[in-house]
Every structure is written in structure tokens, then in C-alpha cells.
């Protein structure tokens, strides 16, 4: 199927229908030839990264917007503009293939319109591009509410955060230390012609010089290695699992951190809990591939009495539901799916879960609160509020003024992440 037509359908599903890119893209990739999978992904990611710029240009080139059933053709125009403005595809091929997509989308009568808009952009590209970055949304590629939040939270570094959000995320591997040391596995990669770099803090992490298919990774099917960002790998350093301990990975799906705990301490009794039964299948698949064992439970973290009747836990990793504003470079659709009022709702949910999980932690135990967010409301402010209302809680990372550790996107080539290590008296 025409790649541009499929890309337009995916972007329509995300922008107009509110689907996540991670839900819309995989089934779409089944519609195109295997060799075109990467091209489809590049177009979809790129359009969503630079949506306001492309929308601004489209608006300038059209007398009236496409509405209703014709909205997919609006997104087809965005697909064509992205190719012309950002990709190395020859212009004549980009225009021809995009125009041909009208046949697949069963509106060949719009062929002339699509062709005229793209040709007009080619003729006036310099002026149109300049106009598209004359306002903040187009210049920075972020919605106004998020841009304002970043500017307030990080007055000296918000532009670096925005810039990092537009970068293509690197591919990080987590070496399974029950099979190989990081350095031994790095040597195997080198033998396979795959270049990699180490991380200064994450002891099991390797960053590939270029992403590759996991089937090309030595021993992937045998559980020698997993794909996981270095920032997420740091969770085990804060949790510090010990032999024989009862450990809860709360909100565990898709299970990367569950598996990492067991790779570090195979004798730990690990419980992986998540509210989403569908996503828990990913936890079970990961455990199976890595030949690890954990108790997998579906439940609501706010009501542990409904799903847990055992002892209190020695350690709890709470990877809380969050805005995911730290992983925009991996999921550019987050910018357009999130709304400003989502933050307050998430803060309330996180607070409920934090209180409920604290009651499940034994005296002397450790709870690691984590998010893949960069908003202070979900992170430092959340932890400060918890400490203020919880007499038997003390902080092990940071200070009361700046509790925990905030990793910003791009720092040491990592995703944005937050950690706070809390201990119970």
C-alpha cells in the first residue's frame, strides 16, 4: 500500500481521533512492504514533531480547510510538506507519491488540489518556512501550555529541553548480567559489526551508534539483552534489591524494570502489578524471553487490599502514571494528546497511589518514586507534599528544597526521568 496514504491515515488517527502513535503505527506498518516500515515511521514521527509548522504552511496555501471525511487529505498534505521540507527524498518523487496516495484513499478528484499545494510550497518555500517559525508554536514545535510550563520550570535550560525533544532518540540496550558482563556483551556486538558506547552511571547500559533490528542483536531471543533507555535502567540503582527480599514493581507494564530487578538479584521475590491487563501480557512475554520468574497481578494501585494479602514489601518501585513529558523524543504524539488540565489529574492520582503503597511498605523499607515526566508538579512538588504529610518518611536523594533527581531529556543521551528514594522509619 502507498506509504504516504498509510502515513496520512496514522496521523489522522492520532491528531483527529486521539489515538496514541504506539497504538496506531504498528498495525499500519503491516500494510506496507517491510522495506517501507522505516520510511513510514520517519514520516509519522516527523509530522508530529513539527505539526505546528506544517499546519501553518498548509493554512497559508489553502483558501479553505479540508473538513469532515476529507480531513485525512489535510494530513496527506502535511505528509507531503514534511518530505519536501525535512527529508532527502527527491522532490519530484515526494510530490508524485503523495499525489498518487489520493487513489488509495479513494478520492482521486483531490489529486489536483494536493499537487497544487505541494508545487506552490516548492515555489515559495523560503518565505513560507520563515513565516511558519515567526510564532512560538511553529518555532519550538510545542503547544503553548507545555512551552510555558517548561519556561517556568527551567528558565535557564528550557530551550535545551525543547531541542532534545525534537531529536531522534538513541537505542539503548540493557545487558542481562546473568549471562554476560556489559563489556563482554559489547565485545559480541563489535564482532557482529555493531558499534556501541557505555554509560557513565548505568552499569548495564550500552548505546548503539545506530539503531538496529533486535533480531540482529547477539542472543536477543535467548534473553542476553533487552532494549531499555539508560534513564529507566537507573531505577535498579535507587531500589538496591537484596537477596531474598519481597519487592513490588508497582505499575510495572511493560516489565523492563521488573526484569532488571531480577537480573540484579535473581533470588528476590518480585511481584509485578499493573492495572492494565493487556499491557501485563508484555510483562509475561519479557519474563519468558529472559527466563525470569515474577508474580504478575492485575489490580488498581490505589486499592491494594483488593489484590494483595501477603506481607508488607521490603522494597517498592513505584513507576507512577504520569504525563510522559520526559519521553517526547520517543513519543512526539504526547505533545498533541496531552492537555494542560491533565497534569492536575495525574498529580492527584499519583498522590493516592503513593499513600496506598506506603502502607504496603515495611518499617525500614525503601520506596522509589519514579516518573518519565519533567513537570515539577508530578515530581519534586509531589514528593515534598508527601513528606509533609507522612511522618515516618524520610528522603535519601536530594534535599527538601530539591528532593530527588530530575533527569532532563538529552542528559547523557537519556530520556527525561525523575527519581526519589524514600525510606520508612
C-alpha positions as a Markdown table, in Angstrom:
| # | Residue | x | y | z |
|---|---|---|---|---|
| 1 | Unk | 0.0 | 0.0 | 0.0 |
| 2 | Unk | 1.2 | 3.6 | -0.7 |
| 3 | Unk | 3.3 | 4.6 | 2.3 |
| 4 | Unk | 2.1 | 8.2 | 2.1 |
| 5 | Unk | -1.5 | 7.2 | 2.2 |
| 6 | Unk | -0.9 | 5.0 | 5.3 |
| 7 | Unk | 1.1 | 7.8 | 7.0 |
| 8 | Unk | -1.8 | 10.2 | 6.4 |
| 9 | Unk | -4.2 | 7.7 | 8.0 |
| 10 | Unk | -2.0 | 7.2 | 11.0 |
| 11 | Unk | -1.6 | 11.0 | 11.6 |
| 12 | Unk | -5.4 | 11.4 | 11.2 |
| 13 | Unk | -5.9 | 8.7 | 13.9 |
| 14 | Unk | -3.5 | 10.5 | 16.3 |
| 15 | Unk | -4.4 | 14.2 | 15.7 |
| 16 | Unk | -8.1 | 14.0 | 15.0 |
| 17 | Unk | -9.1 | 10.8 | 16.8 |
| 18 | Unk | -6.8 | 10.9 | 19.8 |
| 19 | Unk | -5.1 | 7.5 | 19.4 |
| 20 | Unk | -1.5 | 7.1 | 20.6 |
| 21 | Unk | 1.1 | 6.7 | 17.9 |
| 22 | Unk | 2.3 | 3.5 | 19.6 |
| 23 | Unk | -1.2 | 2.1 | 19.1 |
| 24 | Unk | -1.8 | 3.4 | 15.6 |
| 25 | Unk | 1.6 | 2.8 | 14.0 |
| 26 | Unk | 2.2 | -1.0 | 14.4 |
| 27 | Unk | -0.9 | -2.2 | 12.6 |
| 28 | Unk | -0.2 | 0.4 | 9.9 |
| 29 | Unk | 3.3 | -1.0 | 9.3 |
| 30 | Unk | 1.7 | -4.3 | 8.4 |
| 31 | Unk | 0.0 | -2.6 | 5.4 |
| 32 | Unk | 3.3 | -1.6 | 3.8 |
| 33 | Unk | 6.2 | -3.6 | 2.4 |
| 34 | Unk | 8.8 | -4.5 | 5.0 |
| 35 | Unk | 11.4 | -2.2 | 3.3 |
| 36 | Unk | 9.0 | 0.7 | 3.8 |
| 37 | Unk | 8.4 | 0.3 | 7.5 |
| 38 | Unk | 11.2 | 2.7 | 8.5 |
| 39 | Unk | 10.0 | 5.3 | 5.9 |
| 40 | Unk | 6.5 | 5.2 | 7.3 |
| 41 | Unk | 7.8 | 5.6 | 10.9 |
| 42 | Unk | 10.1 | 8.5 | 9.9 |
| 43 | Unk | 7.2 | 10.4 | 8.2 |
| 44 | Unk | 4.8 | 9.9 | 11.1 |
| 45 | Unk | 7.3 | 10.9 | 13.7 |
| 46 | Unk | 8.4 | 13.9 | 11.7 |
| 47 | Unk | 5.0 | 15.3 | 11.0 |
| 48 | Unk | 4.1 | 15.0 | 14.7 |
| 49 | Unk | 7.4 | 16.6 | 15.8 |
| 50 | Unk | 6.8 | 19.7 | 13.5 |
| 51 | Unk | 3.0 | 19.7 | 13.4 |
| 52 | Unk | 2.5 | 23.5 | 14.1 |
| 53 | Unk | 5.0 | 24.5 | 11.4 |
| 54 | Unk | 3.4 | 22.2 | 8.8 |
| 55 | Unk | -0.1 | 23.3 | 9.8 |
| 56 | Unk | 0.9 | 27.0 | 9.5 |
| 57 | Unk | 2.3 | 26.4 | 6.0 |
| 58 | Unk | -0.9 | 24.5 | 4.9 |
| 59 | Unk | -3.1 | 27.2 | 6.2 |
| 60 | Unk | -1.2 | 29.7 | 4.1 |
| 61 | Unk | -1.5 | 27.7 | 1.0 |
| 62 | Unk | -5.2 | 26.9 | 1.1 |
| 63 | Unk | -8.3 | 29.1 | 0.7 |
| 64 | Unk | -10.4 | 27.0 | 3.0 |
| 65 | Unk | -9.6 | 24.0 | 5.2 |
| 66 | Unk | -10.5 | 20.4 | 4.4 |
| 67 | Unk | -13.1 | 19.2 | 6.9 |
| 68 | Unk | -15.1 | 16.0 | 7.8 |
| 69 | Unk | -14.3 | 13.0 | 5.6 |
| 70 | Unk | -11.7 | 15.0 | 3.8 |
| 71 | Unk | -9.5 | 15.6 | 6.9 |
| 72 | Unk | -7.3 | 12.6 | 6.0 |
| 73 | Unk | -6.3 | 14.6 | 2.9 |
| 74 | Unk | -5.3 | 17.5 | 5.1 |
| 75 | Unk | -2.9 | 15.2 | 6.8 |
| 76 | Unk | -1.7 | 13.9 | 3.4 |
| 77 | Unk | -0.7 | 17.5 | 2.6 |
| 78 | Unk | 1.3 | 17.6 | 5.9 |
| 79 | Unk | 3.0 | 14.3 | 4.8 |
| 80 | Unk | 4.0 | 15.9 | 1.5 |
| 81 | Unk | 5.2 | 19.1 | 3.1 |
| 82 | Unk | 7.3 | 17.1 | 5.6 |
| 83 | Unk | 9.0 | 15.2 | 2.9 |
| 84 | Unk | 9.8 | 18.4 | 0.9 |
| 85 | Unk | 11.0 | 20.3 | 3.9 |
| 86 | Unk | 12.8 | 17.8 | 6.1 |
| 87 | Unk | 13.7 | 14.6 | 4.1 |
| 88 | Unk | 16.2 | 13.8 | 1.4 |
| 89 | Unk | 13.7 | 12.2 | -0.8 |
| 90 | Unk | 13.9 | 13.8 | -4.3 |
| 91 | Unk | 11.2 | 16.5 | -4.6 |
| 92 | Unk | 9.7 | 15.0 | -7.7 |
| 93 | Unk | 9.3 | 11.6 | -6.1 |
| 94 | Unk | 7.9 | 13.0 | -2.9 |
| 95 | Unk | 5.2 | 15.0 | -4.8 |
| 96 | Unk | 4.4 | 12.2 | -7.2 |
| 97 | Unk | 4.0 | 9.5 | -4.5 |
| 98 | Unk | 1.9 | 11.9 | -2.3 |
| 99 | Unk | -0.4 | 12.8 | -5.1 |
| 100 | Unk | -0.8 | 9.1 | -6.0 |
| 101 | Unk | -1.9 | 8.4 | -2.5 |
| 102 | Unk | -5.3 | 10.1 | -3.4 |
| 103 | Unk | -6.1 | 6.9 | -5.4 |
| 104 | Unk | -5.5 | 4.6 | -2.5 |
| 105 | Unk | -7.6 | 7.0 | -0.2 |
| 106 | Unk | -10.3 | 6.8 | -2.9 |
| 107 | Unk | -10.5 | 10.5 | -3.7 |
| 108 | Unk | -8.6 | 10.8 | -7.0 |
| 109 | Unk | -10.6 | 14.1 | -7.6 |
| 110 | Unk | -8.4 | 15.7 | -4.9 |
| 111 | Unk | -5.3 | 14.9 | -6.9 |
| 112 | Unk | -5.1 | 18.3 | -8.5 |
| 113 | Unk | -5.5 | 20.1 | -5.1 |
| 114 | Unk | -2.7 | 18.1 | -3.4 |
| 115 | Unk | -0.4 | 18.6 | -6.4 |
| 116 | Unk | -1.1 | 22.4 | -6.5 |
| 117 | Unk | -0.5 | 22.9 | -2.8 |
| 118 | Unk | 2.8 | 21.0 | -2.8 |
| 119 | Unk | 4.0 | 22.7 | -6.0 |
| 120 | Unk | 3.1 | 26.1 | -4.5 |
| 121 | Unk | 5.2 | 25.2 | -1.4 |
| 122 | Unk | 8.2 | 24.3 | -3.6 |
| 123 | Unk | 8.0 | 27.7 | -5.4 |
| 124 | Unk | 7.7 | 29.7 | -2.2 |
| 125 | Unk | 9.4 | 27.5 | 0.3 |
| 126 | Unk | 11.8 | 30.1 | 1.8 |
| 127 | Unk | 9.1 | 32.7 | 2.5 |
| 128 | Unk | 6.6 | 30.1 | 3.8 |
| 129 | Unk | 9.2 | 28.4 | 6.1 |
| 130 | Unk | 10.1 | 31.8 | 7.5 |
| 131 | Unk | 6.5 | 32.7 | 8.3 |
| 132 | Unk | 5.9 | 29.3 | 9.9 |
| 133 | Unk | 8.6 | 29.9 | 12.5 |
| 134 | Unk | 7.6 | 33.5 | 13.2 |
| 135 | Unk | 5.4 | 32.4 | 16.1 |
| 136 | Unk | 6.4 | 30.3 | 19.2 |
| 137 | Unk | 4.3 | 27.2 | 18.3 |
| 138 | Unk | 5.9 | 26.9 | 14.9 |
| 139 | Unk | 9.4 | 27.9 | 16.1 |
| 140 | Unk | 9.5 | 25.5 | 19.0 |
| 141 | Unk | 7.1 | 22.8 | 17.9 |
| 142 | Unk | 5.3 | 22.5 | 21.3 |
| 143 | Unk | 1.8 | 23.5 | 22.4 |
| 144 | Unk | 1.6 | 26.8 | 24.3 |
| 145 | Unk | 0.7 | 25.4 | 27.6 |
| 146 | Unk | 3.7 | 22.9 | 27.6 |
| 147 | Unk | 6.1 | 25.6 | 26.4 |
| 148 | Unk | 5.0 | 27.9 | 29.2 |
| 149 | Unk | 5.4 | 25.1 | 31.8 |
| 150 | Unk | 8.9 | 24.3 | 30.6 |
| 151 | Unk | 9.9 | 28.0 | 30.6 |
| 152 | Unk | 8.6 | 28.4 | 34.2 |
| 153 | Unk | 10.2 | 25.2 | 35.5 |
| 154 | Unk | 13.5 | 25.5 | 33.7 |
| 155 | Unk | 14.2 | 29.2 | 33.0 |
| 156 | Unk | 17.8 | 28.6 | 32.1 |
| 157 | Unk | 17.5 | 25.4 | 30.2 |
| 158 | Unk | 14.0 | 25.1 | 28.6 |
| 159 | Unk | 15.3 | 25.7 | 25.1 |
| 160 | Unk | 17.7 | 22.7 | 25.5 |
| 161 | Unk | 14.7 | 20.6 | 26.7 |
| 162 | Unk | 12.7 | 21.6 | 23.6 |
| 163 | Unk | 15.6 | 20.9 | 21.3 |
| 164 | Unk | 16.2 | 17.5 | 22.9 |
| 165 | Unk | 12.5 | 16.7 | 22.4 |
| 166 | Unk | 13.0 | 17.1 | 18.7 |
| 167 | Unk | 16.0 | 14.8 | 18.5 |
| 168 | Unk | 15.7 | 11.1 | 17.4 |
| 169 | Unk | 16.1 | 9.0 | 20.5 |
| 170 | Unk | 19.1 | 6.7 | 20.6 |
| 171 | Unk | 18.7 | 2.9 | 21.0 |
| 172 | Unk | 19.9 | 1.8 | 24.5 |
| 173 | Unk | 20.4 | -1.8 | 25.4 |
| 174 | Unk | 20.3 | -3.4 | 28.9 |
| 175 | Unk | 22.7 | -6.3 | 29.2 |
| 176 | Unk | 21.4 | -9.2 | 31.2 |
| 177 | Unk | 24.2 | -9.6 | 33.7 |
| 178 | Unk | 23.1 | -13.2 | 34.5 |
| 179 | Unk | 24.5 | -14.1 | 31.0 |
| 180 | Unk | 27.3 | -11.5 | 30.3 |
| 181 | Unk | 29.0 | -8.5 | 31.7 |
| 182 | Unk | 28.4 | -5.3 | 29.9 |
| 183 | Unk | 31.9 | -5.3 | 28.5 |
| 184 | Unk | 31.7 | -9.0 | 27.3 |
| 185 | Unk | 28.4 | -8.3 | 25.5 |
| 186 | Unk | 29.9 | -5.1 | 24.0 |
| 187 | Unk | 32.6 | -7.3 | 22.5 |
| 188 | Unk | 30.0 | -9.6 | 21.0 |
| 189 | Unk | 28.3 | -6.5 | 19.4 |
| 190 | Unk | 31.6 | -5.4 | 18.0 |
| 191 | Unk | 32.2 | -8.9 | 16.5 |
| 192 | Unk | 28.8 | -8.5 | 14.8 |
| 193 | Unk | 29.8 | -5.1 | 13.4 |
| 194 | Unk | 27.6 | -3.2 | 15.8 |
| 195 | Unk | 29.2 | -0.1 | 17.4 |
| 196 | Unk | 28.2 | 0.9 | 20.9 |
| 197 | Unk | 29.2 | 3.2 | 23.8 |
| 198 | Unk | 28.9 | 2.7 | 27.6 |
| 199 | Unk | 27.0 | 5.0 | 30.1 |
| 200 | Unk | 28.9 | 6.7 | 32.9 |
| 201 | Unk | 26.3 | 5.6 | 35.5 |
| 202 | Unk | 24.0 | 2.9 | 34.2 |
| 203 | Unk | 26.2 | -0.2 | 34.7 |
| 204 | Unk | 24.3 | -2.4 | 32.3 |
| 205 | Unk | 23.7 | 0.1 | 29.5 |
| 206 | Unk | 25.1 | 0.3 | 26.0 |
| 207 | Unk | 24.1 | 2.9 | 23.5 |
| 208 | Unk | 24.2 | 1.8 | 19.9 |
| 209 | Unk | 25.8 | 4.1 | 17.3 |
| 210 | Unk | 22.8 | 3.4 | 15.1 |
| 211 | Unk | 19.5 | 1.7 | 15.9 |
| 212 | Unk | 19.1 | -1.8 | 14.5 |
| 213 | Unk | 16.6 | -4.6 | 14.4 |
| 214 | Unk | 16.6 | -6.6 | 17.6 |
| 215 | Unk | 17.0 | -9.8 | 15.6 |
| 216 | Unk | 20.5 | -8.7 | 14.7 |
| 217 | Unk | 21.5 | -8.4 | 18.4 |
| 218 | Unk | 23.5 | -11.4 | 19.6 |
| 219 | Unk | 21.4 | -13.6 | 21.8 |
| 220 | Unk | 18.3 | -11.4 | 21.9 |
| 221 | Unk | 16.0 | -14.3 | 21.6 |
| 222 | Unk | 17.9 | -16.1 | 24.4 |
| 223 | Unk | 17.5 | -13.2 | 26.8 |
| 224 | Unk | 21.0 | -11.9 | 26.7 |
| 225 | Unk | 19.9 | -8.3 | 26.2 |
| 226 | Unk | 16.9 | -6.0 | 26.2 |
| 227 | Unk | 16.0 | -2.6 | 24.8 |
| 228 | Unk | 15.6 | 0.0 | 27.6 |
| 229 | Unk | 16.6 | 3.6 | 27.9 |
| 230 | Unk | 19.5 | 4.3 | 30.3 |
| 231 | Unk | 17.4 | 6.6 | 32.5 |
| 232 | Unk | 14.9 | 3.8 | 33.1 |
| 233 | Unk | 17.8 | 1.4 | 34.0 |
| 234 | Unk | 18.9 | 3.7 | 36.8 |
| 235 | Unk | 15.8 | 2.6 | 38.8 |
| 236 | Unk | 17.6 | -0.5 | 40.0 |
| 237 | Unk | 20.5 | 1.6 | 41.4 |
| 238 | Unk | 18.0 | 3.6 | 43.5 |
| 239 | Unk | 16.0 | 0.5 | 44.5 |
| 240 | Unk | 19.1 | -1.6 | 45.5 |
| 241 | Unk | 17.4 | -5.0 | 45.6 |
| 242 | Unk | 18.8 | -7.5 | 48.0 |
| 243 | Unk | 18.8 | -11.3 | 48.2 |
| 244 | Unk | 15.6 | -12.9 | 49.2 |
| 245 | Unk | 13.6 | -9.7 | 49.6 |
| 246 | Unk | 9.9 | -9.3 | 48.8 |
| 247 | Unk | 9.8 | -6.5 | 46.2 |
| 248 | Unk | 6.8 | -4.9 | 44.4 |
| 249 | Unk | 7.1 | -3.3 | 41.0 |
| 250 | Unk | 4.0 | -1.1 | 41.0 |
| 251 | Unk | 2.6 | 0.0 | 37.6 |
| 252 | Unk | 5.0 | -2.5 | 36.1 |
| 253 | Unk | 4.0 | -2.8 | 32.5 |
| 254 | Unk | 5.7 | -3.5 | 30.1 |
| 255 | Unk | 8.1 | -5.1 | 32.6 |
| 256 | Unk | 11.5 | -3.8 | 31.8 |
| 257 | Unk | 12.2 | -2.7 | 35.4 |
| 258 | Unk | 10.7 | -5.9 | 36.8 |
| 259 | Unk | 13.2 | -7.9 | 34.7 |
| 260 | Unk | 16.1 | -5.7 | 35.6 |
| 261 | Unk | 15.4 | -6.2 | 39.3 |
| 262 | Unk | 15.6 | -10.0 | 38.8 |
| 263 | Unk | 18.7 | -9.7 | 36.6 |
| 264 | Unk | 20.4 | -7.9 | 39.5 |
| 265 | Unk | 19.0 | -10.1 | 42.2 |
| 266 | Unk | 17.6 | -13.5 | 40.9 |
| 267 | Unk | 16.7 | -14.6 | 44.5 |
| 268 | Unk | 14.3 | -11.7 | 45.1 |
| 269 | Unk | 10.6 | -12.4 | 45.3 |
| 270 | Unk | 9.2 | -9.9 | 42.8 |
| 271 | Unk | 5.6 | -9.0 | 42.4 |
| 272 | Unk | 4.7 | -7.1 | 39.2 |
| 273 | Unk | 1.4 | -5.3 | 39.3 |
| 274 | Unk | -0.4 | -3.1 | 36.8 |
| 275 | Unk | -4.0 | -2.0 | 36.2 |
| 276 | Unk | -3.9 | -2.8 | 32.5 |
| 277 | Unk | -4.4 | -6.5 | 31.8 |
| 278 | Unk | -3.5 | -6.1 | 28.2 |
| 279 | Unk | -0.2 | -4.5 | 28.9 |
| 280 | Unk | 0.6 | -7.2 | 31.5 |
| 281 | Unk | 0.9 | -9.7 | 28.7 |
| 282 | Unk | 4.0 | -7.7 | 27.7 |
| 283 | Unk | 5.4 | -8.3 | 31.2 |
| 284 | Unk | 4.8 | -12.0 | 30.9 |
| 285 | Unk | 6.4 | -12.1 | 27.5 |
| 286 | Unk | 9.5 | -10.3 | 28.7 |
| 287 | Unk | 9.8 | -12.6 | 31.7 |
| 288 | Unk | 9.5 | -15.6 | 29.5 |
| 289 | Unk | 12.1 | -14.4 | 27.0 |
| 290 | Unk | 14.6 | -13.6 | 29.8 |
| 291 | Unk | 13.8 | -16.9 | 31.7 |
| 292 | Unk | 12.9 | -15.0 | 34.8 |
| 293 | Unk | 10.1 | -15.6 | 37.3 |
| 294 | Unk | 7.8 | -13.0 | 39.0 |
| 295 | Unk | 4.2 | -13.0 | 40.3 |
| 296 | Unk | 2.2 | -11.0 | 37.9 |
| 297 | Unk | -1.0 | -9.3 | 39.2 |
| 298 | Unk | -3.7 | -7.1 | 37.7 |
| 299 | Unk | -5.0 | -4.6 | 40.1 |
| 300 | Unk | -5.5 | -0.9 | 41.0 |
| 301 | Unk | -2.6 | 0.5 | 42.9 |
| 302 | Unk | -4.9 | 2.8 | 44.9 |
| 303 | Unk | -6.7 | -0.2 | 46.4 |
| 304 | Unk | -4.0 | -2.8 | 47.3 |
| 305 | Unk | -6.3 | -4.6 | 49.7 |
| 306 | Unk | -8.2 | -5.9 | 46.7 |
| 307 | Unk | -5.2 | -7.8 | 45.2 |
| 308 | Unk | -2.5 | -8.2 | 47.9 |
| 309 | Unk | -3.0 | -10.3 | 51.1 |
| 310 | Unk | 0.7 | -11.1 | 51.7 |
| 311 | Unk | 3.4 | -9.5 | 53.9 |
| 312 | Unk | 4.5 | -5.9 | 53.6 |
| 313 | Unk | 7.2 | -5.4 | 51.0 |
| 314 | Unk | 10.9 | -4.8 | 51.7 |
| 315 | Unk | 11.1 | -2.5 | 48.7 |
| 316 | Unk | 8.6 | -0.9 | 46.3 |
| 317 | Unk | 9.4 | 0.6 | 42.9 |
| 318 | Unk | 6.5 | 3.0 | 42.1 |
| 319 | Unk | 6.8 | 4.0 | 38.4 |
| 320 | Unk | 3.8 | 6.2 | 38.7 |
| 321 | Unk | 1.3 | 7.1 | 35.9 |
| 322 | Unk | 2.5 | 10.4 | 34.5 |
| 323 | Unk | 2.4 | 12.9 | 31.7 |
| 324 | Unk | 5.3 | 11.2 | 29.9 |
| 325 | Unk | 6.7 | 14.7 | 29.1 |
| 326 | Unk | 10.2 | 13.3 | 29.5 |
| 327 | Unk | 9.9 | 10.9 | 26.6 |
| 328 | Unk | 8.5 | 13.2 | 23.9 |
| 329 | Unk | 11.5 | 12.4 | 21.6 |
| 330 | Unk | 10.3 | 8.8 | 21.6 |
| 331 | Unk | 6.6 | 9.7 | 21.5 |
| 332 | Unk | 6.1 | 13.0 | 19.8 |
| 333 | Unk | 2.3 | 12.5 | 19.8 |
| 334 | Unk | 2.4 | 13.2 | 23.6 |
| 335 | Unk | 2.7 | 16.9 | 22.8 |
| 336 | Unk | -0.7 | 16.8 | 21.0 |
| 337 | Unk | -2.5 | 14.2 | 23.1 |
| 338 | Unk | -1.8 | 15.8 | 26.5 |
| 339 | Unk | -3.8 | 18.7 | 27.8 |
| 340 | Unk | -2.8 | 21.3 | 30.4 |
| 341 | Unk | -5.5 | 20.1 | 32.9 |
| 342 | Unk | -4.1 | 16.5 | 32.6 |
| 343 | Unk | -1.3 | 17.5 | 35.0 |
| 344 | Unk | -3.5 | 18.2 | 38.0 |
| 345 | Unk | -5.5 | 15.0 | 37.5 |
| 346 | Unk | -2.3 | 13.0 | 37.3 |
| 347 | Unk | -0.9 | 14.6 | 40.4 |
| 348 | Unk | -4.0 | 13.6 | 42.3 |
| 349 | Unk | -3.8 | 10.0 | 41.1 |
| 350 | Unk | 0.0 | 9.8 | 41.9 |
| 351 | Unk | -0.7 | 11.1 | 45.4 |
| 352 | Unk | -3.4 | 8.5 | 46.0 |
| 353 | Unk | -1.1 | 5.7 | 44.8 |
| 354 | Unk | 1.9 | 7.0 | 46.8 |
| 355 | Unk | -0.1 | 6.9 | 50.1 |
| 356 | Unk | -1.6 | 3.5 | 49.3 |
| 357 | Unk | 1.8 | 2.0 | 48.5 |
| 358 | Unk | 3.5 | 3.5 | 51.6 |
| 359 | Unk | 1.1 | 1.5 | 53.7 |
| 360 | Unk | 2.3 | -1.7 | 52.0 |
| 361 | Unk | 6.0 | -1.0 | 52.8 |
| 362 | Unk | 7.5 | -2.5 | 55.9 |
| 363 | Unk | 9.3 | -0.4 | 58.5 |
| 364 | Unk | 12.9 | 0.2 | 57.4 |
| 365 | Unk | 11.9 | -0.4 | 53.8 |
| 366 | Unk | 12.6 | 1.6 | 50.7 |
| 367 | Unk | 10.2 | 3.1 | 48.2 |
| 368 | Unk | 11.5 | 4.6 | 44.9 |
| 369 | Unk | 9.1 | 7.0 | 43.4 |
| 370 | Unk | 9.7 | 7.4 | 39.6 |
| 371 | Unk | 8.2 | 9.1 | 36.6 |
| 372 | Unk | 9.2 | 9.7 | 33.0 |
| 373 | Unk | 8.0 | 13.3 | 33.4 |
| 374 | Unk | 9.7 | 16.7 | 33.6 |
| 375 | Unk | 7.0 | 18.6 | 35.3 |
| 376 | Unk | 7.8 | 19.8 | 38.9 |
| 377 | Unk | 4.2 | 19.2 | 39.9 |
| 378 | Unk | 4.5 | 15.5 | 39.3 |
| 379 | Unk | 8.0 | 15.2 | 40.7 |
| 380 | Unk | 9.7 | 17.5 | 43.3 |
| 381 | Unk | 6.4 | 19.1 | 44.4 |
| 382 | Unk | 4.7 | 15.7 | 44.7 |
| 383 | Unk | 7.5 | 14.3 | 46.9 |
| 384 | Unk | 7.6 | 17.5 | 49.0 |
| 385 | Unk | 3.9 | 17.2 | 49.7 |
| 386 | Unk | 4.2 | 13.5 | 50.5 |
| 387 | Unk | 7.0 | 14.2 | 53.0 |
| 388 | Unk | 5.0 | 17.0 | 54.6 |
| 389 | Unk | 2.0 | 14.7 | 55.3 |
| 390 | Unk | 3.9 | 11.5 | 56.1 |
| 391 | Unk | 5.7 | 11.5 | 59.5 |
| 392 | Unk | 7.5 | 8.2 | 59.1 |
| 393 | Unk | 9.0 | 9.0 | 55.6 |
| 394 | Unk | 12.5 | 10.3 | 55.0 |
| 395 | Unk | 14.3 | 11.3 | 51.9 |
| 396 | Unk | 17.5 | 9.7 | 50.7 |
| 397 | Unk | 18.0 | 11.6 | 47.4 |
| 398 | Unk | 18.4 | 15.3 | 47.1 |
| 399 | Unk | 17.3 | 17.9 | 49.7 |
| 400 | Unk | 13.9 | 19.1 | 51.0 |
| 401 | Unk | 14.2 | 22.1 | 48.7 |
| 402 | Unk | 15.1 | 20.0 | 45.7 |
| 403 | Unk | 14.0 | 16.4 | 46.5 |
| 404 | Unk | 15.0 | 13.6 | 44.3 |
| 405 | Unk | 16.8 | 13.7 | 41.0 |
| 406 | Unk | 15.4 | 15.2 | 37.8 |
| 407 | Unk | 17.0 | 14.0 | 34.6 |
| 408 | Unk | 16.2 | 16.2 | 31.6 |
| 409 | Unk | 15.8 | 14.9 | 28.1 |
| 410 | Unk | 19.1 | 14.5 | 26.4 |
| 411 | Unk | 21.2 | 14.5 | 29.5 |
| 412 | Unk | 23.9 | 11.8 | 28.9 |
| 413 | Unk | 21.7 | 10.9 | 25.9 |
| 414 | Unk | 18.9 | 9.7 | 28.3 |
| 415 | Unk | 15.2 | 10.2 | 28.4 |
| 416 | Unk | 13.7 | 12.7 | 30.9 |
| 417 | Unk | 13.1 | 10.9 | 34.2 |
| 418 | Unk | 12.7 | 11.6 | 37.9 |
| 419 | Unk | 13.7 | 9.5 | 40.9 |
| 420 | Unk | 13.2 | 10.0 | 44.6 |
| 421 | Unk | 14.3 | 7.4 | 47.1 |
| 422 | Unk | 12.2 | 7.3 | 50.3 |
| 423 | Unk | 12.7 | 5.2 | 53.5 |
| 424 | Unk | 10.2 | 4.3 | 56.1 |
| 425 | Unk | 11.1 | 4.7 | 59.8 |
